[in-house]
Amino acid sequence: METRETDDYHRMLARIDSINRYRSLLALQDEIWKMHSKYPFSVYANIKGRLAEKIKLFEGPNCDSISMRVIFINGSWVNLEKADCIAAQQKGMKLPDFMAIKYPHSVDFEIPQDALKSMGSSKTSEGSSPLGNPNQEFSIAIEVLQTRLEYLIRIVDHMESLYTAAIPRISENIKEINGKLDELYKRLDSFKQS
């Protein structure tokens, strides 16, 4: 990677690490998806993997060490209870989805920065790096491939609708040209015989 790309890459990782709100991470997903052609596959997969890990802190946290706030539109917040975390897991739901049902007026979910740092440092001490586990590397590679396939499917769908509309018109034009050529041939033939 060139120096500028390396700087962008490190800035993106630092940005992912600094975000402590769930909705901001989801918004960043779209931005990162647009970068898929900017970096080599392994670098892009690393960025996506780091983001996926961060989102997982919100969607499927360790309920024993949960430290999350539910944020409301007026700026007030309540701490998330361990019982809510366990209930979400028992129902097989992502924690933010479960909490959005319990608190319909909530607008976001936040992990306080100090808790985020301790969660991040405990992950590093466990020796898990974003691309340290071969199974995780494989699942990230699959996710990147799926993203690219979704893009290709959208392009092919668009092409199909374009050609489906255009081909009947082209066919009609060719039939009309053929008819005029046939008519011209017959006139020339009748002119030749007279």
MITOR-686035 format. One line per field, with one value per residue (C-alpha): residue in three letters; residue number from 0; x, y, z. Coordinates in steps of 0.05 Angstrom, whole numbers, plus 5000, padded with zeros to 4 digits. Example, Ala and Ser with C-alpha at 12.3 -4.5 7.8 and 13.67 -1.06 7.14 Angstrom:
2
type	(ALA;SER)
seq	(0;1)
c1	(5246;5273)
c2	(4910;4979)
c3	(5156;5143)
END
This chain:
194
type	(MET;GLU;THR;ARG;GLU;THR;ASP;ASP;TYR;HIS;ARG;MET;LEU;ALA;ARG;ILE;ASP;SER;ILE;ASN;ARG;TYR;ARG;SER;LEU;LEU;ALA;LEU;GLN;ASP;GLU;ILE;TRP;LYS;MET;HIS;SER;LYS;TYR;PRO;PHE;SER;VAL;TYR;ALA;ASN;ILE;LYS;GLY;ARG;LEU;ALA;GLU;LYS;ILE;LYS;LEU;PHE;GLU;GLY;PRO;ASN;CYS;ASP;SER;ILE;SER;MET;ARG;VAL;ILE;PHE;ILE;ASN;GLY;SER;TRP;VAL;ASN;LEU;GLU;LYS;ALA;ASP;CYS;ILE;ALA;ALA;GLN;GLN;LYS;GLY;MET;LYS;LEU;PRO;ASP;PHE;MET;ALA;ILE;LYS;TYR;PRO;HIS;SER;VAL;ASP;PHE;GLU;ILE;PRO;GLN;ASP;ALA;LEU;LYS;SER;MET;GLY;SER;SER;LYS;THR;SER;GLU;GLY;SER;SER;PRO;LEU;GLY;ASN;PRO;ASN;GLN;GLU;PHE;SER;ILE;ALA;ILE;GLU;VAL;LEU;GLN;THR;ARG;LEU;GLU;TYR;LEU;ILE;ARG;ILE;VAL;ASP;HIS;MET;GLU;SER;LEU;TYR;THR;ALA;ALA;ILE;PRO;ARG;ILE;SER;GLU;ASN;ILE;LYS;GLU;ILE;ASN;GLY;LYS;LEU;ASP;GLU;LEU;TYR;LYS;ARG;LEU;ASP;SER;PHE;LYS;GLN;SER)
seq	(0;1;2;3;4;5;6;7;8;9;10;11;12;13;14;15;16;17;18;19;20;21;22;23;24;25;26;27;28;29;30;31;32;33;34;35;36;37;38;39;40;41;42;43;44;45;46;47;48;49;50;51;52;53;54;55;56;57;58;59;60;61;62;63;64;65;66;67;68;69;70;71;72;73;74;75;76;77;78;79;80;81;82;83;84;85;86;87;88;89;90;91;92;93;94;95;96;97;98;99;100;101;102;103;104;105;106;107;108;109;110;111;112;113;114;115;116;117;118;119;120;121;122;123;124;125;126;127;128;129;130;131;132;133;134;135;136;137;138;139;140;141;142;143;144;145;146;147;148;149;150;151;152;153;154;155;156;157;158;159;160;161;162;163;164;165;166;167;168;169;170;171;172;173;174;175;176;177;178;179;180;181;182;183;184;185;186;187;188;189;190;191;192;193)
c1	(5000;5023;5036;4971;4930;4967;4950;4877;4875;4903;4856;4797;4818;4827;4758;4726;4761;4738;4664;4622;4552;4515;4481;4547;4578;4520;4527;4601;4585;4559;4621;4667;4629;4645;4719;4721;4758;4805;4846;4873;4825;4862;4865;4792;4774;4813;4775;4709;4730;4748;4680;4643;4678;4658;4586;4585;4602;4532;4493;4518;4558;4582;4524;4569;4610;4556;4565;4517;4469;4403;4401;4335;4316;4318;4390;4373;4396;4389;4439;4425;4410;4443;4374;4356;4420;4405;4332;4354;4401;4348;4301;4357;4353;4406;4410;4394;4332;4309;4321;4286;4223;4230;4245;4209;4231;4305;4348;4416;4459;4526;4584;4619;4690;4723;4684;4701;4775;4773;4733;4785;4845;4814;4804;4878;4901;4861;4904;4848;4866;4816;4847;4880;4830;4828;4753;4742;4785;4743;4677;4701;4724;4655;4621;4664;4649;4574;4578;4611;4560;4503;4533;4540;4469;4444;4483;4457;4385;4393;4422;4365;4312;4348;4354;4284;4257;4306;4303;4230;4243;4306;4268;4213;4265;4300;4233;4217;4285;4277;4208;4235;4294;4246;4201;4261;4285;4216;4214;4284;4263;4200;4239;4291;4236;4201)
c2	(5000;5071;5119;5157;5093;5068;5133;5127;5055;5072;5131;5086;5035;5091;5118;5050;5043;5112;5105;5086;5092;5036;5078;5112;5043;5023;5087;5073;5005;5040;5084;5024;4984;5039;5029;4957;4975;5023;4972;4902;4847;4829;4902;4914;4849;4873;4938;4902;4852;4907;4940;4873;4860;4929;4921;4853;4888;4920;4864;4804;4827;4786;4796;4787;4849;4890;4966;4999;5058;5067;5138;5175;5232;5284;5265;5226;5154;5092;5038;4972;4916;4848;4816;4851;4825;4754;4760;4784;4724;4675;4702;4698;4773;4826;4867;4935;4904;4876;4943;4982;4942;4952;5027;5049;5122;5104;5131;5099;5055;5075;5040;5092;5106;5080;5014;5011;5017;4962;4917;4930;4917;4852;4829;4843;4807;4746;4747;4755;4800;4819;4769;4721;4665;4627;4614;4688;4705;4656;4686;4756;4734;4703;4768;4810;4761;4766;4842;4840;4790;4834;4891;4847;4822;4894;4910;4848;4864;4934;4908;4857;4911;4955;4901;4874;4942;4955;4888;4892;4961;4937;4877;4923;4968;4909;4882;4951;4957;4886;4905;4968;4929;4876;4930;4964;4897;4884;4953;4944;4876;4903;4962;4913;4871;4930)
c3	(5000;4986;5044;5034;5032;5094;5130;5108;5131;5201;5207;5190;5243;5294;5276;5285;5353;5377;5359;5420;5391;5355;5302;5283;5272;5227;5187;5179;5147;5084;5080;5088;5035;4985;4999;4974;4910;4945;4983;4970;4992;5057;5080;5064;5100;5161;5163;5156;5209;5258;5247;5253;5320;5345;5324;5359;5425;5418;5386;5425;5486;5545;5593;5654;5637;5602;5606;5558;5560;5524;5497;5488;5440;5495;5513;5576;5584;5627;5641;5608;5657;5655;5656;5591;5559;5581;5558;5488;5483;5505;5451;5399;5386;5375;5439;5405;5372;5439;5474;5418;5434;5509;5500;5436;5448;5448;5392;5404;5447;5476;5510;5554;5530;5594;5588;5514;5529;5581;5534;5479;5524;5551;5479;5464;5526;5505;5441;5392;5334;5280;5232;5281;5275;5209;5217;5227;5167;5126;5150;5135;5065;5054;5077;5030;4972;4989;4987;4919;4893;4918;4878;4815;4823;4826;4762;4726;4748;4721;4655;4649;4658;4607;4555;4566;4549;4492;4455;4433;4404;4369;4342;4315;4283;4250;4224;4196;4162;4134;4107;4073;4043;4017;3987;3955;3926;3896;3865;3835;3810;3777;3748;3719;3686;3654)
END
